[in-house]
Amino acid sequence: MCKKLVYLTSFVLVLSLAGNAFSADDPSLIIYYSFDDVGEIVADQSGKGHDGTVVGDITAETGGKVNGAAKFASGSYLDLDGPSFPAEDIPTSGMTLAAWIKCDDTGGHHAIFNARAGDSTWLVHPEARSNGEFRWLLRAYGGTTIFDIRSGVVPWGEWVHFAGIYDKASAKAYTYNNGELVGEANVNPPLDIAGDYEQGARVGYNIDNARPFTGIMDEFFLYKRALSQAEVKTIMQGLDFPYAFSPDPANGAMHEDTWATLAWSPGSSAVSHDVYFGDNLDDVKDGTGDTFQGNQTPTFLIVGFPGFAYPDGLVSGTTYYWRIDEIEADGTILKGDIWSFTVPPKTAYNPDPSDGAEFVDPNVELSWTKGFGAITHTVYFGDNFDDVDNATGGASQGEATYTPSPLESEKVYYWRVDEFDAANTYKGDVWSLTTPGAVGSPIPSNDATGVKMTPTLSWNPADNAASHEVYFGTDKDAVRNADKSSPEYKGSKTLGSESYDPGKLDWYATYYWRVDAVYDSGPVKGLVWSFTTADFISVDDFESYNDLNPDDPESNRIFAAWLDGLDDPANGSVVGYDTAPFAEQTIVHGGSQSMPLFYDNSVGYSEATMTLVSVRDWTEGGVTKLSLWFHGDAANSAERMFVALNGNAVVYNDDSAVTQTGEWTEWVIGLKAFADQGVDLTNVDTISIGFGDKNNPQTGGSGKMLIDDIRLYRPAAPVDPGTEGLAAFYALDGDANDSSGNGNDGTIGNLNGGLGPDGSVWVDDPERGTVISFNGTAEGAFVRAGDIPQMTLTNDFTWAFWAKHSAENTADNDIILGNRMDENAVDFVPRQFIKFTPTKFEWHMNGNGDDNLDYDDIPADVWLHHAVVKTADQLTYYRNGIEASSGTFTQPLDFPQPLFLGGDNEGAAGENWSGLMSEVGIYNRALSEGEIRYLAGHRAPAEAAVPVGHWTFDEGAGTTVADVSGNGNDGTIVGNPTWIPGIQGTALEFHGLGAAGGGGDYIDCGNDASLDIPGPISIALWIKPGADDPEGQGTETAPLAKAMSGISPWNWQVRYGWGSPQPYMAFTFNTSPRAWAYVGKNLERNEWCHIACSHDGTTLKCYLDGVETDSNPMGEIAQGEAPVLIGSDGWGSDWIGAIDDVRIYDLALSQDEIIDIAAGL
């Protein structure tokens, strides 16, 4: 038997004998406070009876790390009655103390636990120190210090797990933060801890009333033994944590073998485990492909070994993903996190210095992590990328280090390591570095992400260069190899002008740039840097503010941009600190700065306002949401928070005590909430952030908030939710059966209470086919389905369905989905119900009144998709996939609620609803915004529509532009348009008659029958106009047309030129009468924009960057033999500017599909 197999057999045996070692029955567990119930006492759940008596102000906090937590006001504590604490329960030779804490930054120390012996020995000090580190100290009798470890970081206002360990037998002490080792001590001599608490023992306050713990605490454990690191990670989850945890290999680990035994700690109530494993993240996430490895009871799985999953072995250089879903006795499935590990590559990796390192010591020693299985290494080193990349025949060596001859200053060097494993040689990547004095310090930094779409690139000059040359583009190799004749060359920069403005860039795109130092002897190539733009528009990230004096032309103080109440006695706000740095630089959400915003509502309200300069169009790119992050403090006075646009359109946060939120929290606001108050989202002037009631100022309190990362987002990309968490699905296309496979079939009551012929419940709808109907009368139909997933403070759910509301026979409180009474038409005792109505999502509990999530009344006679999602204590309502309302859930329901569709039953006929319904899905999880958009009919274009012609221009060279639709409508380039970087990949720039050397540039895509479309039709393309008056003659031109001089009839054109509004962009069609739809806005020269039109057979609509701009009646389009031309109108009026990603469809695209196309989906 081979050694590996012996080890494998032994390991399987060990695992099969192992179980979950953690429970409240562990005899070494002395105290366990879950803090799920906080009253006059906090119960000890260890079974030892060491309940803590509340002294002072300790209150229950719902937002704990594991269910509930305890909030300690300064000077409050749990008294453990130290003099009566049994000696046998006091740790002496081994100890573990652990807790989750979230400390307020009070400027003082915070005692987690403290005890004092009868001889006055302060025997234990686990503390969060004022300097931001943790302390773990134990003493023996007589006050002798056993050890004193000071380590780790206290993230003020954020959750962190602390664990202190002492083991006399091994003479070791440890501290852990969030399960990771941060401190260690060799104890000499190892002594017993003092063994009595005669002068007291407390949680949260020293015995001498010093060092008050101020903040929130959860999951407090005290053991009489030293726990292992794995055990520490276990108790971080609480004793009743239901999900799988503690993966082995650890999440993100580098696993140096081609087989593995996956192991995990099981959830507290799991009876079996569904295991998913594979090399595709999405497949493991969705449980698709061959990732499901089966349901099993052991808590381990072998992979990469004959007879098991991946029998041919794991592949080097591959990342593997796995997930454990816990199955409880009642069949409940608890979906686990996705974990991963990577088998190292065969090539060398982890270079030191890192790839792209700057200003490296000329006497550097290079090192790397050897490739998996590598025996020898061959190093190539030089100052020319191509030479190093193409080098062969070097000498091999055994060490994974290399010391070149001393390097020259102000140089760029390249190096490569090839690995040999006794069978094959594996060529390595080419790495690079610079020495002191070279061009460097790029802004944005190399590999930066989330970069604004309007960045200014800058760098530090080379010490002795005369000037610099800039190269920029979307192709890394093209930028690396470019010279001054390449389109990537952007010009020369004199000394003192080390910056380049690339203009407005694309959403979420990666760009590459290079800066060469130019000397008298010629240029020296620089490193190739990269950055990726954001998938959002940044309104303010607070990174640009500085502390320079106002008379400095570069001064940009934060309170000069955000105006506070300094000159307004009715406004109690103050922006920034009194002394530099004026911005907050410690507690930040992203980057290195956030905005301190003080409020004092003794004057009524407080707000700070910024006048927008560049980010004024809040429709660009189809954005629909405003996001900002805020951070409060438990010591703040409770006040409402608001955001206002243009001074008077105000949206309030639902949490009336939001200012007391002591951690970074995102607030997302649908822009529709401002548009509904009259804001022109294409031209937003100001944004204000404030506290109190702006519309009705009231005297209030004070405090400090931090604000960061104000952004605009587009809707999430549609994602198929699959069947995960699907409790029931009712297609309602001829029956009320549940097609989820869970057997929750519905029963139809009053079959003749519908809106169909003779009162039938079934209706043939022209939009959705066969659907169910309800007439809303006392004899109206209804469907009795299963029970609704329980609405508690902890569980999540989603209701999603299509409905066409009828204005007849309905009232505001009628039940579209839900219930009013139990299934026997009798009130629950205590009374409670939950229902979705035409005006609100309503739930009622224990006679305490209704909690309502209000939304705009549902309009009649139109199909709409509705979804209500509960995530923890948050409820969100989506209409047609767009968030329309949100609120906080506070009252859980005691009983499972019956689910009715279209009403209740005969006993509650007064709340029966009238309308049509289709595709009801009930989920026992919270669907994401993308999943809701999918259910609402939004699809990526590849799913929903296939173009008849699609030209991406990604060839980058040549005389042909391919039609990637598959219809063969390839285009032939006429003239000499220029290949340039595009929206994605490359694009073409055309030189019309008004441009230097222009005339005759266009692409002929032919006149195949697939392009001769009478309607419906949709057209979409990216353009970058290069001139306002394209031909300099007051005439028009076209970036796209199906027309040609001498061929009649023409079909359609996309026109640009002088007109009203000037200059205009419009789609025009040869119909009777001629149809036009206008962009309705002057376009910016040399800026990309996305234009589109959609004709459904009767109406023509026009879109700019996903926003509808015009709509007009339109009939059938004339058909003819004219070709599709890109870059011309067919009569010699040729386009000046760039074009990318042209698409033509023989169907009408929805606005959401056009938004998705513009987003590159």
C-alpha positions, -999 to +999 in steps of 0.1 A: +000+000+000+014+034-010+022+060+017-005+084+004-031+057+006-021+048+042-024+084+052-057+087+034-071+056+052-059+068+086-074+103+080-108+090+070-108+068+101-100+098+123-127+119+107-153+092+110-147+090+147-148+127+152-179+146+161-189+181+170-171+187+203-190+219+212-220+221+233-232+237+265-224+203+281-186+208+278-175+205+315-147+230+309-172+257+298-177+279+329-198+308+315-216+313+283-237+344+277-254+345+243-270+378+252-301+368+233-322+378+263-312+408+284-333+418+314-324+423+351-301+393+347-283+377+318-286+339+320-255+317+319-262+290+293-232+269+303-253+250+328-231+262+357-256+288+368-233+318+368-260+343+358-249+379+356-268+406+374-272+438+354-259+468+372-265+501+354-278+504+319-273+472+298-300+468+272-309+442+245-295+449+210-312+431+181-282+435+157-258+411+174-232+389+157-253+358+165-289+368+171-292+393+200-264+412+219-260+434+249-254+471+247-233+485+277-237+521+287-205+535+302-201+523+338-226+494+335-216+458+341-226+422+349-219+413+385-209+377+388-209+376+426-172+370+429-171+361+466-196+332+460-180+320+428-171+283+433-133+277+434-137+246+412-151+268+384-123+293+384-096+287+357-061+282+371-040+260+349-057+267+316-081+294+304-099+307+274-119+340+274-136+350+242-162+375+231-175+395+202-172+433+209-180+465+192-164+493+212-172+530+211-141+551+208-143+569+242-106+576+245-103+552+274-096+515+280-125+489+278-125+460+302-141+429+288-138+409+320-122+416+354-117+397+386-097+404+418-085+378+443-087+380+481-050+391+483-059+421+460-043+405+429-058+418+397-057+384+381-072+388+347-072+417+322-087+412+287-090+447+274-095+469+243-069+496+250-073+533+242-043+531+218-062+507+196-046+474+206-058+445+227-043+434+261-043+399+275-028+397+310-030+370+338-014+371+372-006+345+399-012+351+436+009+379+451+004+400+420+030+381+399+025+387+362+023+354+343+023+372+309+012+405+294+004+403+256-005+435+238-014+429+202-041+431+175-061+460+164-093+474+179-115+487+150-135+513+169-172+510+161-168+477+143-173+441+153-142+422+162-138+389+180-113+386+208-100+354+223-073+351+250-057+317+257-034+304+284-021+268+287+002+261+317+011+227+304+027+240+272+038+273+288+021+292+260-003+321+258-021+334+227-045+361+215-067+358+184-087+385+165-114+371+143-100+337+147-065+346+135-034+345+157-022+381+165-002+376+197+019+348+213+040+344+244+063+318+258+056+317+295+085+312+318+079+302+345+043+289+338+023+296+369-012+289+381-036+318+378-048+332+412-078+309+421-104+331+438-127+360+429-130+371+466-130+409+458-153+405+428-158+394+392-174+415+365-181+416+328-177+451+313-161+471+342-131+468+365-136+460+402-124+495+411-149+511+387-124+519+360-120+510+323-158+509+315-167+488+285-188+510+263-204+495+233-220+461+223-209+426+234-220+392+222-212+356+226-191+357+258-173+325+267-151+315+297-134+280+297-112+263+322-089+250+294-070+263+264-090+260+232-073+254+199-075+279+170-101+257+153-121+257+185-119+295+187-133+298+152-161+274+162-172+295+192-171+326+171-203+312+155-221+306+188-231+273+202-263+272+182-249+282+148-269+262+122-246+266+092-215+247+083-183+265+092-145+261+098-136+248+063-104+228+059-086+236+036-092+271+049-111+295+027-087+310+002-058+286+011-031+274-013-033+236-012-001+220-023-013+186-035-035+171-062-059+156-038-076+169-007-098+158+021-124+186+026-136+188+062-159+212+081-177+218+114-214+210+111-242+233+119-257+228+154-289+211+142-278+195+109-287+158+104-270+156+070-251+177+044-255+185+007-220+188-007-211+209-038-177+209-053-162+221-086-139+245-105-167+269-116-178+295-090-212+301-106-220+263-109-211+258-072-232+288-063-262+276-083-257+239-077-256+233-114-234+211-137-218+182-120-210+200-087-235+182-065-215+154-048-244+140-029-261+141+005-241+126+033-237+124+071-199+125+075-183+159+077-156+153+051-153+146+014-123+133-005-115+148-039-088+142-065-083+105-057-092+074-076-127+063-066-138+097-055-147+130-071-121+142-097-105+108-098-077+119-122-065+144-096-068+182-090-052+204-116-024+227-107-031+264-111-068+258-106-090+273-080-117+250-066-149+260-049-171+241-025-203+246-005-220+227+023-257+231+027-270+218+061-301+197+061-322+198+093-345+171+106-376+188+091-360+190+057-350+227+060-320+235+038-296+260+051-274+272+022-237+275+032-210+300+022-189+293-008-153+284+001-123+280-021-088+268-023-062+268-050-037+241-062-005+260-069+005+265-105+034+247-122+049+281-130+068+303-105+045+327-086+045+354-058+076+373-070+095+394-045+097+423-053+062+421-066+055+425-103+056+462-111+075+472-079+089+506-080+121+522-067+137+488-058+171+487-041+198+483-068+213+456-046+181+436-045+179+398-041+150+384-062+129+355-049+097+337-057+075+308-047+085+278-067+060+262-090+042+231-078+066+202-080+095+223-093+130+210-088+152+236-106+147+271-118+161+291-148+162+329-144+163+354-172+170+391-164+174+423-185+162+457-194+142+448-226+109+431-223+111+412-256+146+400-249+135+386-215+103+371-229+120+353-258+152+342-240+161+305-239+189+283-228+197+298-195+215+280-166+193+262-141+197+265-103+183+249-072+176+280-050+144+300-055+164+333-053+185+352-077+209+382-071+217+402-103+247+425-105+240+459-089+213+476-109+215+510-124+194+538-111+165+553-131+159+521-151+132+495-158+141+458-155+123+426-165+128+391-152+114+357-158+117+323-140+111+290-158+104+260-136+115+224-143+098+194-124+119+165-138+095+160-167+087+194-182+098+230-183+071+256-175+078+291-189+071+318-164+055+353-167+077+383-173+078+404-142+091+440-140+106+465-115+120+500-115+150+514-096+151+547-078+148+577-101+126+561-128+091+572-138+067+560-110+040+567-085+011+564-110-023+579-101-045+559-103-023+533-087-014+502-107-043+477-107-066+502-091-103+494-092-134+515-089-117+545-106-139+574-116-149+575-153-133+610-156-098+604-141-068+625-146-037+603-149-005+615-133+030+603-124+063+613-109+089+622-135+121+604-140+150+622-123+169+632-154+144+629-182+139+659-206+102+650-212+078+621-211+056+603-237+022+589-229+006+558-243-030+548-234-055+521-245-076+491-238-052+464-250-023+456-227+000+442-255-009+471-278+001+496-252+033+478-243+044+475-280+031+509-291+053+536-307+047+572-317+029+559-349+004+539-329-031+551-320-022+544-283+003+573-284-012+603-267+016+629-270+046+643-253+045+660-218+070+686-208+086+686-174+062+700-149+032+686-169+031+651-156-006+644-162-029+632-190-067+636-193-081+606-213-116+621-213-147+603-202-141+566-200-165+536-201-182+519-172-164+491-156-136+488-182-099+481-178-074+505-193-036+503-197-011+531-199+026+536-202+049+566-196+083+566-213+111+588-200+127+607-229+165+614-226+189+630-251+198+594-261+161+586-268+131+573-249+132+545-223+100+524-221+081+526-188+061+500-170+026+492-183+001+502-156-036+494-155-067+505-137-104+495-139-132+521-139-161+518-115-194+502-122-209+533-107-208+571-110-190+587-080-208+618-067-182+623-040-157+598-025-141+626-003-106+616-015-098+649-032-100+672-002-068+685+014-057+708+042-039+735+022-043+771+030-071+789+012-046+812-006-030+781-022-044+776-057-045+738-050-065+743-018-096+721-016-108+720+020-138+698+026-159+725+042-154+747+011-172+721-010-198+710+015-213+741+030-226+738+065-245+761+089-216+785+096-235+814+081-270+802+088-281+803+125-311+780+116-288+752+104-269+734+131-244+715+109-206+717+110-185+700+083-149+688+091-127+691+122-114+723+137-078+715+129-060+696+102-066+670+090-101+684+084-115+652+069-117+619+089-087+597+081-092+568+105-128+556+103-134+554+065-155+531+044-134+533+012-102+550+003-084+572+030-110+599+039-146+603+050-166+634+059-172+643+095-206+659+097-216+673+132-252+681+139-268+703+166-306+703+162-311+727+191-317+752+163-342+729+145-323+709+119-288+704+104-276+699+068-246+702+046-249+710+009-226+705-021-232+722-054-226+697-082-202+705-109-195+676-132-219+649-120-252+666-128-269+641-151-283+615-128-297+595-157-264+588-174-259+551-182-293+542-169-285+548-132-315+544-110-301+544-074-283+568-051-261+550-025-242+565+004-225+551+035-228+565+069-214+557+104-229+570+136-223+565+173-243+550+201-237+582+221-254+604+194-288+618+200-314+599+179-324+619+148-338+612+114-314+614+085-323+628+051-310+635+016-323+664-004-318+673-040-320+709-053-329+721-019-365+708-015-369+672-028-363+653+004-361+616+012-359+604+049-342+573+062-368+549+078-348+545+110-357+573+134-325+566+154-302+561+125-276+584+140-269+558+167-258+532+142-222+525+152-210+508+120-207+516+083-241+512+068-253+517+032-284+537+024-298+531-011-324+555-024-343+550-057-339+581-078-376+578-086-383+592-051-367+625-062-382+625-097-416+621-081-410+654-063-402+673-095-364+669-098-351+669-133-326+641-129-308+651-161-297+684-144-293+680-106-279+711-090-272+703-053-272+675-029-277+679+009-273+655+037-289+663+070-305+654+103-338+662+118-370+672+100-361+696+071-397+703+062-408+709+098-378+718+120-380+706+156-357+712+186-335+681+189-301+667+200-266+666+187-239+642+175-213+634+149-218+614+117-193+602+091-203+601+054-185+583+026-187+570-009-218+587-024-225+569-057-250+564-085-257+528-096-275+512-125-299+484-118-284+450-111-279+427-140-306+401-143-298+367-126-318+336-129-328+327-093-332+290-102-351+269-077-330+275-047-352+283-017-384+280-039-411+269-015-439+270-041-445+281-077-480+285-092-479+291-130-518+295-129-520+286-165-549+261-162-546+248-127-533+259-093-508+232-089-473+238-073-446+231-098-417+236-074-417+199-065-427+206-029-463+195-033-479+227-021-507+225-046-535+251-044-572+246-043-595+269-062-626+282-044-656+294-064-646+283-098-672+305-114-660+336-096-637+348-123-636+373-151-637+348-180-667+335-200-696+326-178-676+336-148-648+312-155-616+317-135-595+310-166-588+338-191-569+338-224-548+370-221-531+384-252-499+392-233-495+362-209-516+334-223-539+315-200-541+331-166-563+330-136-589+357-128-608+369-097-639+390-098-636+406-064-672+399-053-686+380-023-688+350-045-654+356-061-628+330-068-598+325-046-569+300-043-560+284-010-523+275-013-498+264+013-485+282+044-464+314+040-428+311+052-428+323+088-423+361+091-398+364+120-370+388+128-345+363+115-359+344+085-360+358+050-386+353+023-397+366-011-431+369-027-430+375-065-459+375-089-475+390-120-509+408-117-532+429-137-552+450-113-589+457-121-604+489-108-638+472-105-650+455-073-618+462-054-608+482-024-576+495-010-573+466+015-583+437-008-560+407-006-540+401-038-517+377-019-518+367+017-546+364+042-569+382+066-580+353+088-570+317+093-581+290+068-614+286+087-623+323+083-616+329+120-593+355+135-560+342+149-557+347+187-539+370+192-551+386+160-526+387+131-524+386+094-502+395+064-513+406+030-503+423-002-529+448-013-534+474-040-519+501-018-495+485+007-479+454+021-495+450+055-489+429+085-507+429+118-496+415+151-511+410+186-535+439+184-506+464+182-519+479+150-507+475+115-472+478+102-474+489+066-450+491+037-466+518+016-461+522-021-478+541-049-512+527-057-512+499-082-525+513-116-554+494-132-555+474-164-518+469-169-497+438-162-471+446-136-446+424-117-446+427-080-421+414-054-417+418-017-383+408-002-376+404+035-339+405+044-334+404+082-355+433+094-357+451+061-386+449+036-382+460+000-409+462-026-400+460-063-424+470-091-414+457-126-380+449-111-373+484-099-372+492-061-403+512-053-404+512-015-385+499+015-390+499+053-381+482+086-399+452+099-404+452+136-433+428+145-428+391+139-459+368+135-465+340+159-482+315+136-476+302+101-500+321+079-522+305+053-515+317+017-545+328-004-544+342-039-570+367-050-589+370-017-593+350+015-623+327+017-661+330+020-658+343+055-637+373+044-653+379+010-653+417+016-615+416+009-616+396-023-596+412-051-605+417-088-579+411-115-557+387-133-527+368-119-499+347-132-466+330-121-466+333-083-434+323-066-429+320-029-393+317-017-379+310+018-349+333+011-343+369+001-339+372-037-313+397-049-322+427-070-308+409-101-330+379-094-361+400-090-353+418-123-350+384-140-384+373-127-398+407-138-389+398-174-356+416-176-330+395-195-296+400-208-299+406-245-283+373-254-312+356-236-341+378-247-332+388-282-307+379-309-298+407-334-300+401-371-269+422-375-242+429-349-209+446-356-185+449-326-155+464-345-131+443-324-109+432-353-086+461-347-072+460-382-081+449-417-107+459-443-137+438-430-160+442-400-176+409-390-213+405-383-212+384-351-249+377-351-243+346-372-263+360-402-232+367-423-238+404-428-201+412-427-192+448-436-166+459-462-146+490-452-146+518-478-121+546-474-097+548-446-114+550-411-090+547-382-089+519-356-091+533-321-099+521-286-136+516-283-163+510-256-151+474-255-122+464-275-116+486-306-138+509-326-136+528-359-132+566-363-146+580-395-135+612-413-164+628-431-161+656-457-157+682-429-126+665-414-090+669-425-084+643-453-120+631-449-145+620-474-158+585-484-152+566-451-180+541-445-188+504-441-211+486-466-229+457-448-249+446-478-286+442-483-294+407-472-331+399-466-324+396-429-318+433-428-350+443-447-373+447-417-408+462-420-412+463-383-410+458-354-374+469-354-347+481-329-314+498-336-287+505-310-251+518-313-224+537-296-212+570-312-187+597-304-194+628-324-164+646-337-181+677-350-212+697-343-217+707-379-204+675-395-197+688-429-191+724-421-219+734-445-250+734-423-260+700-436-268+666-420-249+634-418-255+599-405-236+573-384-259+546-397-285+541-425-302+517-447-302+539-478-282+545-509-284+571-536-300+557-567-317+528-549-354+533-540-369+532-516-346+541-487-356+524-454-342+543-424-315+566-412-298+577-380-293+614-386-271+641-370-267+677-378-284+711-378-320+714-369-342+719-339-330+712-312-295+720-325-275+700-331-299+671-331-297+633-333-327+615-345-339+582-359-361+586-390-380+559-410-395+558-445-431+554-434-463+571-443-461+597-429-423+598-423-415+590-387-390+608-364-378+602-329-353+626-313-326+622-287-337+656-275-304+668-261-272+683-276-245+657-277-210+664-264-182+664-289-156+636-284-177+619-257-192+584-262-229+581-258-253+552-265-283+558-287-311+534-296-346+532-309-374+506-306-405+503-328-432+478-317-453+481-349-472+512-337-449+534-317-413+545-322-393+553-291-358+569-288-333+564-260-301+582-250-279+562-226-308+540-217-332+569-209-363+573-231-363+607-248-391+607-274-421+586-285-442+590-317-467+570-337-452+550-366-465+525-392-448+499-414-414+506-428-409+507-466-389+477-478-362+479-505-328+468-517-307+496-501-277+483-481-270+490-445-242+516-443-222+524-412-207+559-413-229+573-441-264+583-449-262+568-484-260+602-502-224+610-495-229+627-462-203+609-442-199+607-404-172+626-385-165+607-352-163+572-338-187+543-339-188+510-319-211+481-312-239+485-338-269+462-334-301+457-355-330+436-342-362+425-359-382+430-327-390+457-302-365+459-273-377+470-239-360+499-222-344+475-197-329+455-226-315+487-241-300+495-207-285+461-206-270+465-241-255+498-231-240+481-201-224+455-224-245+426-211 
